[in-house]
Amino acid sequence: MTVEKVRLWDPVVRLCHWSLVIAFVGDYFLNEEGDGWHRWLGYYAVLIVLVRLAWGFVGPQSARWSDFWPTPTRVKGHLSALFSGEDHHRMGHSPLGALVMILMLCLMLGLGISGFLMEEVDYFWGEDLPRDIHEFMADSLLVLVCVHLAAALFESLRLRENLPLSMLSGNRRKR
């Protein structure tokens, strides 16, 4: 039996996704805070977030904010389906997945801004607030990344579909 696939994630969405993965893993686990690579990966991540933000208005339907914005009605419907054990299959982001994605993008942008402010510490008269905010956002993003990975694995098992593979290939099983 042949499974029909549809093109879901375009190359820009996948490039943004994997670029942010590399930037976050590189800065959180591999680079020292404040060194050149850390700083440049942070600038790169901000650029990628801005590209993804713009792509949400001009990209294909599955990349558009209007397609998956987590409205209260959409989130309530998704939670209701989860608690009742029903399938809530969408070709793109689920409402809860969209909420986590948006929070992760906001945290990446916030990390870039707070990291920049840390470089400009003279403006803050030696205050530690930008560093504290930066560290809090980085740790919060790590938690959300873990939630994102766990949810992708959970939904893959529940829906019997390899969701992480679709972010590599761009294709998803047609329902």
N, C-alpha and C positions, 0 to 999 in steps of 0.2 A: 504494500500500500504506500503510495507516494504522498508525502505531506507537502501541501502547497505553502510556499513561503511568500511573504510580501515584504517589500522594502519599507522599513520603518524609520530607522535612525540614519539620517544623512551624514555625509563625511564631516561636515562642520560640527554637528552635535557630538559625534564620536571623537573628533580631534579635541574639542573643548573638554569633554569628559576625561579622556586619558591624559591630556596636558595638566589638568588640575590634579589628577591622581599623582602624577610624577612630581609636580611642584609641592604638593602637600607632603608626600612621603619623603621627598628629598629634604625639605626644610624641617619637618618635625623629627625625623629619625636620623638623618645623615649629616646635616650641616650644623655648624655652630651658629648660635644666634648672633647676628650682626656681622658675620663674615661676608665676603663678596658674593659667594654662591647663594647664600641665604637671601641676601638682599635682591640679587638679580632674579632668582626664582620667584620671589615675592612680587617684583614688578611684572614679571611674565604672567603670574597668576592673575593679577589685577587686569592686565590687558585681556586675558582669556575670558575673565568674567564679563568685561565690557563687550567683547565680541559676542558672547553668548546672550547677553542682555539684548543687544541689537538684533541678533539672529531670531530672537523670540518674536520680533515684530515683522521681519521680512523673509524669514526662512519658510520651508515647507510646512504644511499643516501640522504635522506631528511635533515640530519644533516650536510652534507658536504658543505664546502664553495663553491665548484665548482657548486653546485646545485642552489644556490641562490645569488651568488655574484652580487651586483648591478652595472653591467657594464653600460656605457652610453647608449648603445642600449636597454638594458632591461628597464632602467629607462625611456627613451624616449617613448618606447612602452607602458609602464604602464601609464605614464602621458597622452599620446594620448588617451588611452582607457578611462581614468577617465574623461577627458574633453569632449569626444564625447558621454559619457554615456554608453559605451560598457562594457561588463563584461571582466575583466582581471583575470580570475580564475586560480590560481596555487595551487597545493596541498601543497606546502611549503610556505615560505615567499614570499610575493610580492617584487618586486625590491625596492619600497619605504620602505616597512617594513624591508627589509634586511638592507637598509641604516641606518635606525633609530636604528635597533638592533646593528649594528656594532658600531655606534656612542655611544650607551649606554654602550657597553662592553669596549670601549676605555676610556670613562669617569670613569667607575668603576675602571679600572686599574690605571688611572691617580689619582683617589682619594686615592687609596692605596699607591701609590708612594708619593704623596704630604703629606698624613697623616704621613707616615714614616719620611719624611723630617722634618715635624713639630716636631716630637719627637727628632730629631737630630739638634735642633735649634742652638746649640753651634757651629756647623759647619758653620752656616750662620751668625754668630756674632749678633744674636738677630734680624735679618731681619724678617719682616712680610710677605715677598713675598710667602713663602710656604703656610701660612695660607690663604692669599688672593686668591691664585690659588685654594686651596682646597675648599674654600667657593664658588668661581665662578663655579668650576666643579660640586659641589653638587647642586647648584641652576640650572645649565644648565641641569643636569641629571633629576631633578624634572620636568623641562619643557618638556624634551623628553619623560619622563614617561607619562605625561599628553597627549602628542601628540599620543603616542603609545596606550594608553587606548581609546582615542577618535577615532583613526583610526580603532581599533579593533571593537568598537561598530558600527561605520559608515559602515565598510565593512560587518559586521554581518547583519545589516539591508539591505544593498544594495544587498548582495548575498543570503539573506534569509538563513543564516547558523550561528550557534552559535560558533564563532571562539574562544572565551575565554574557552568554554567548551572543545574544542579539546585539549587545553593545560593542562586541568585537566585529561581527559580520555585518551589522546593520539590518539583518533580516529577522523576521519573526514569523512564527507559524500562523497561518490564516485560520480564523475561527468563523 
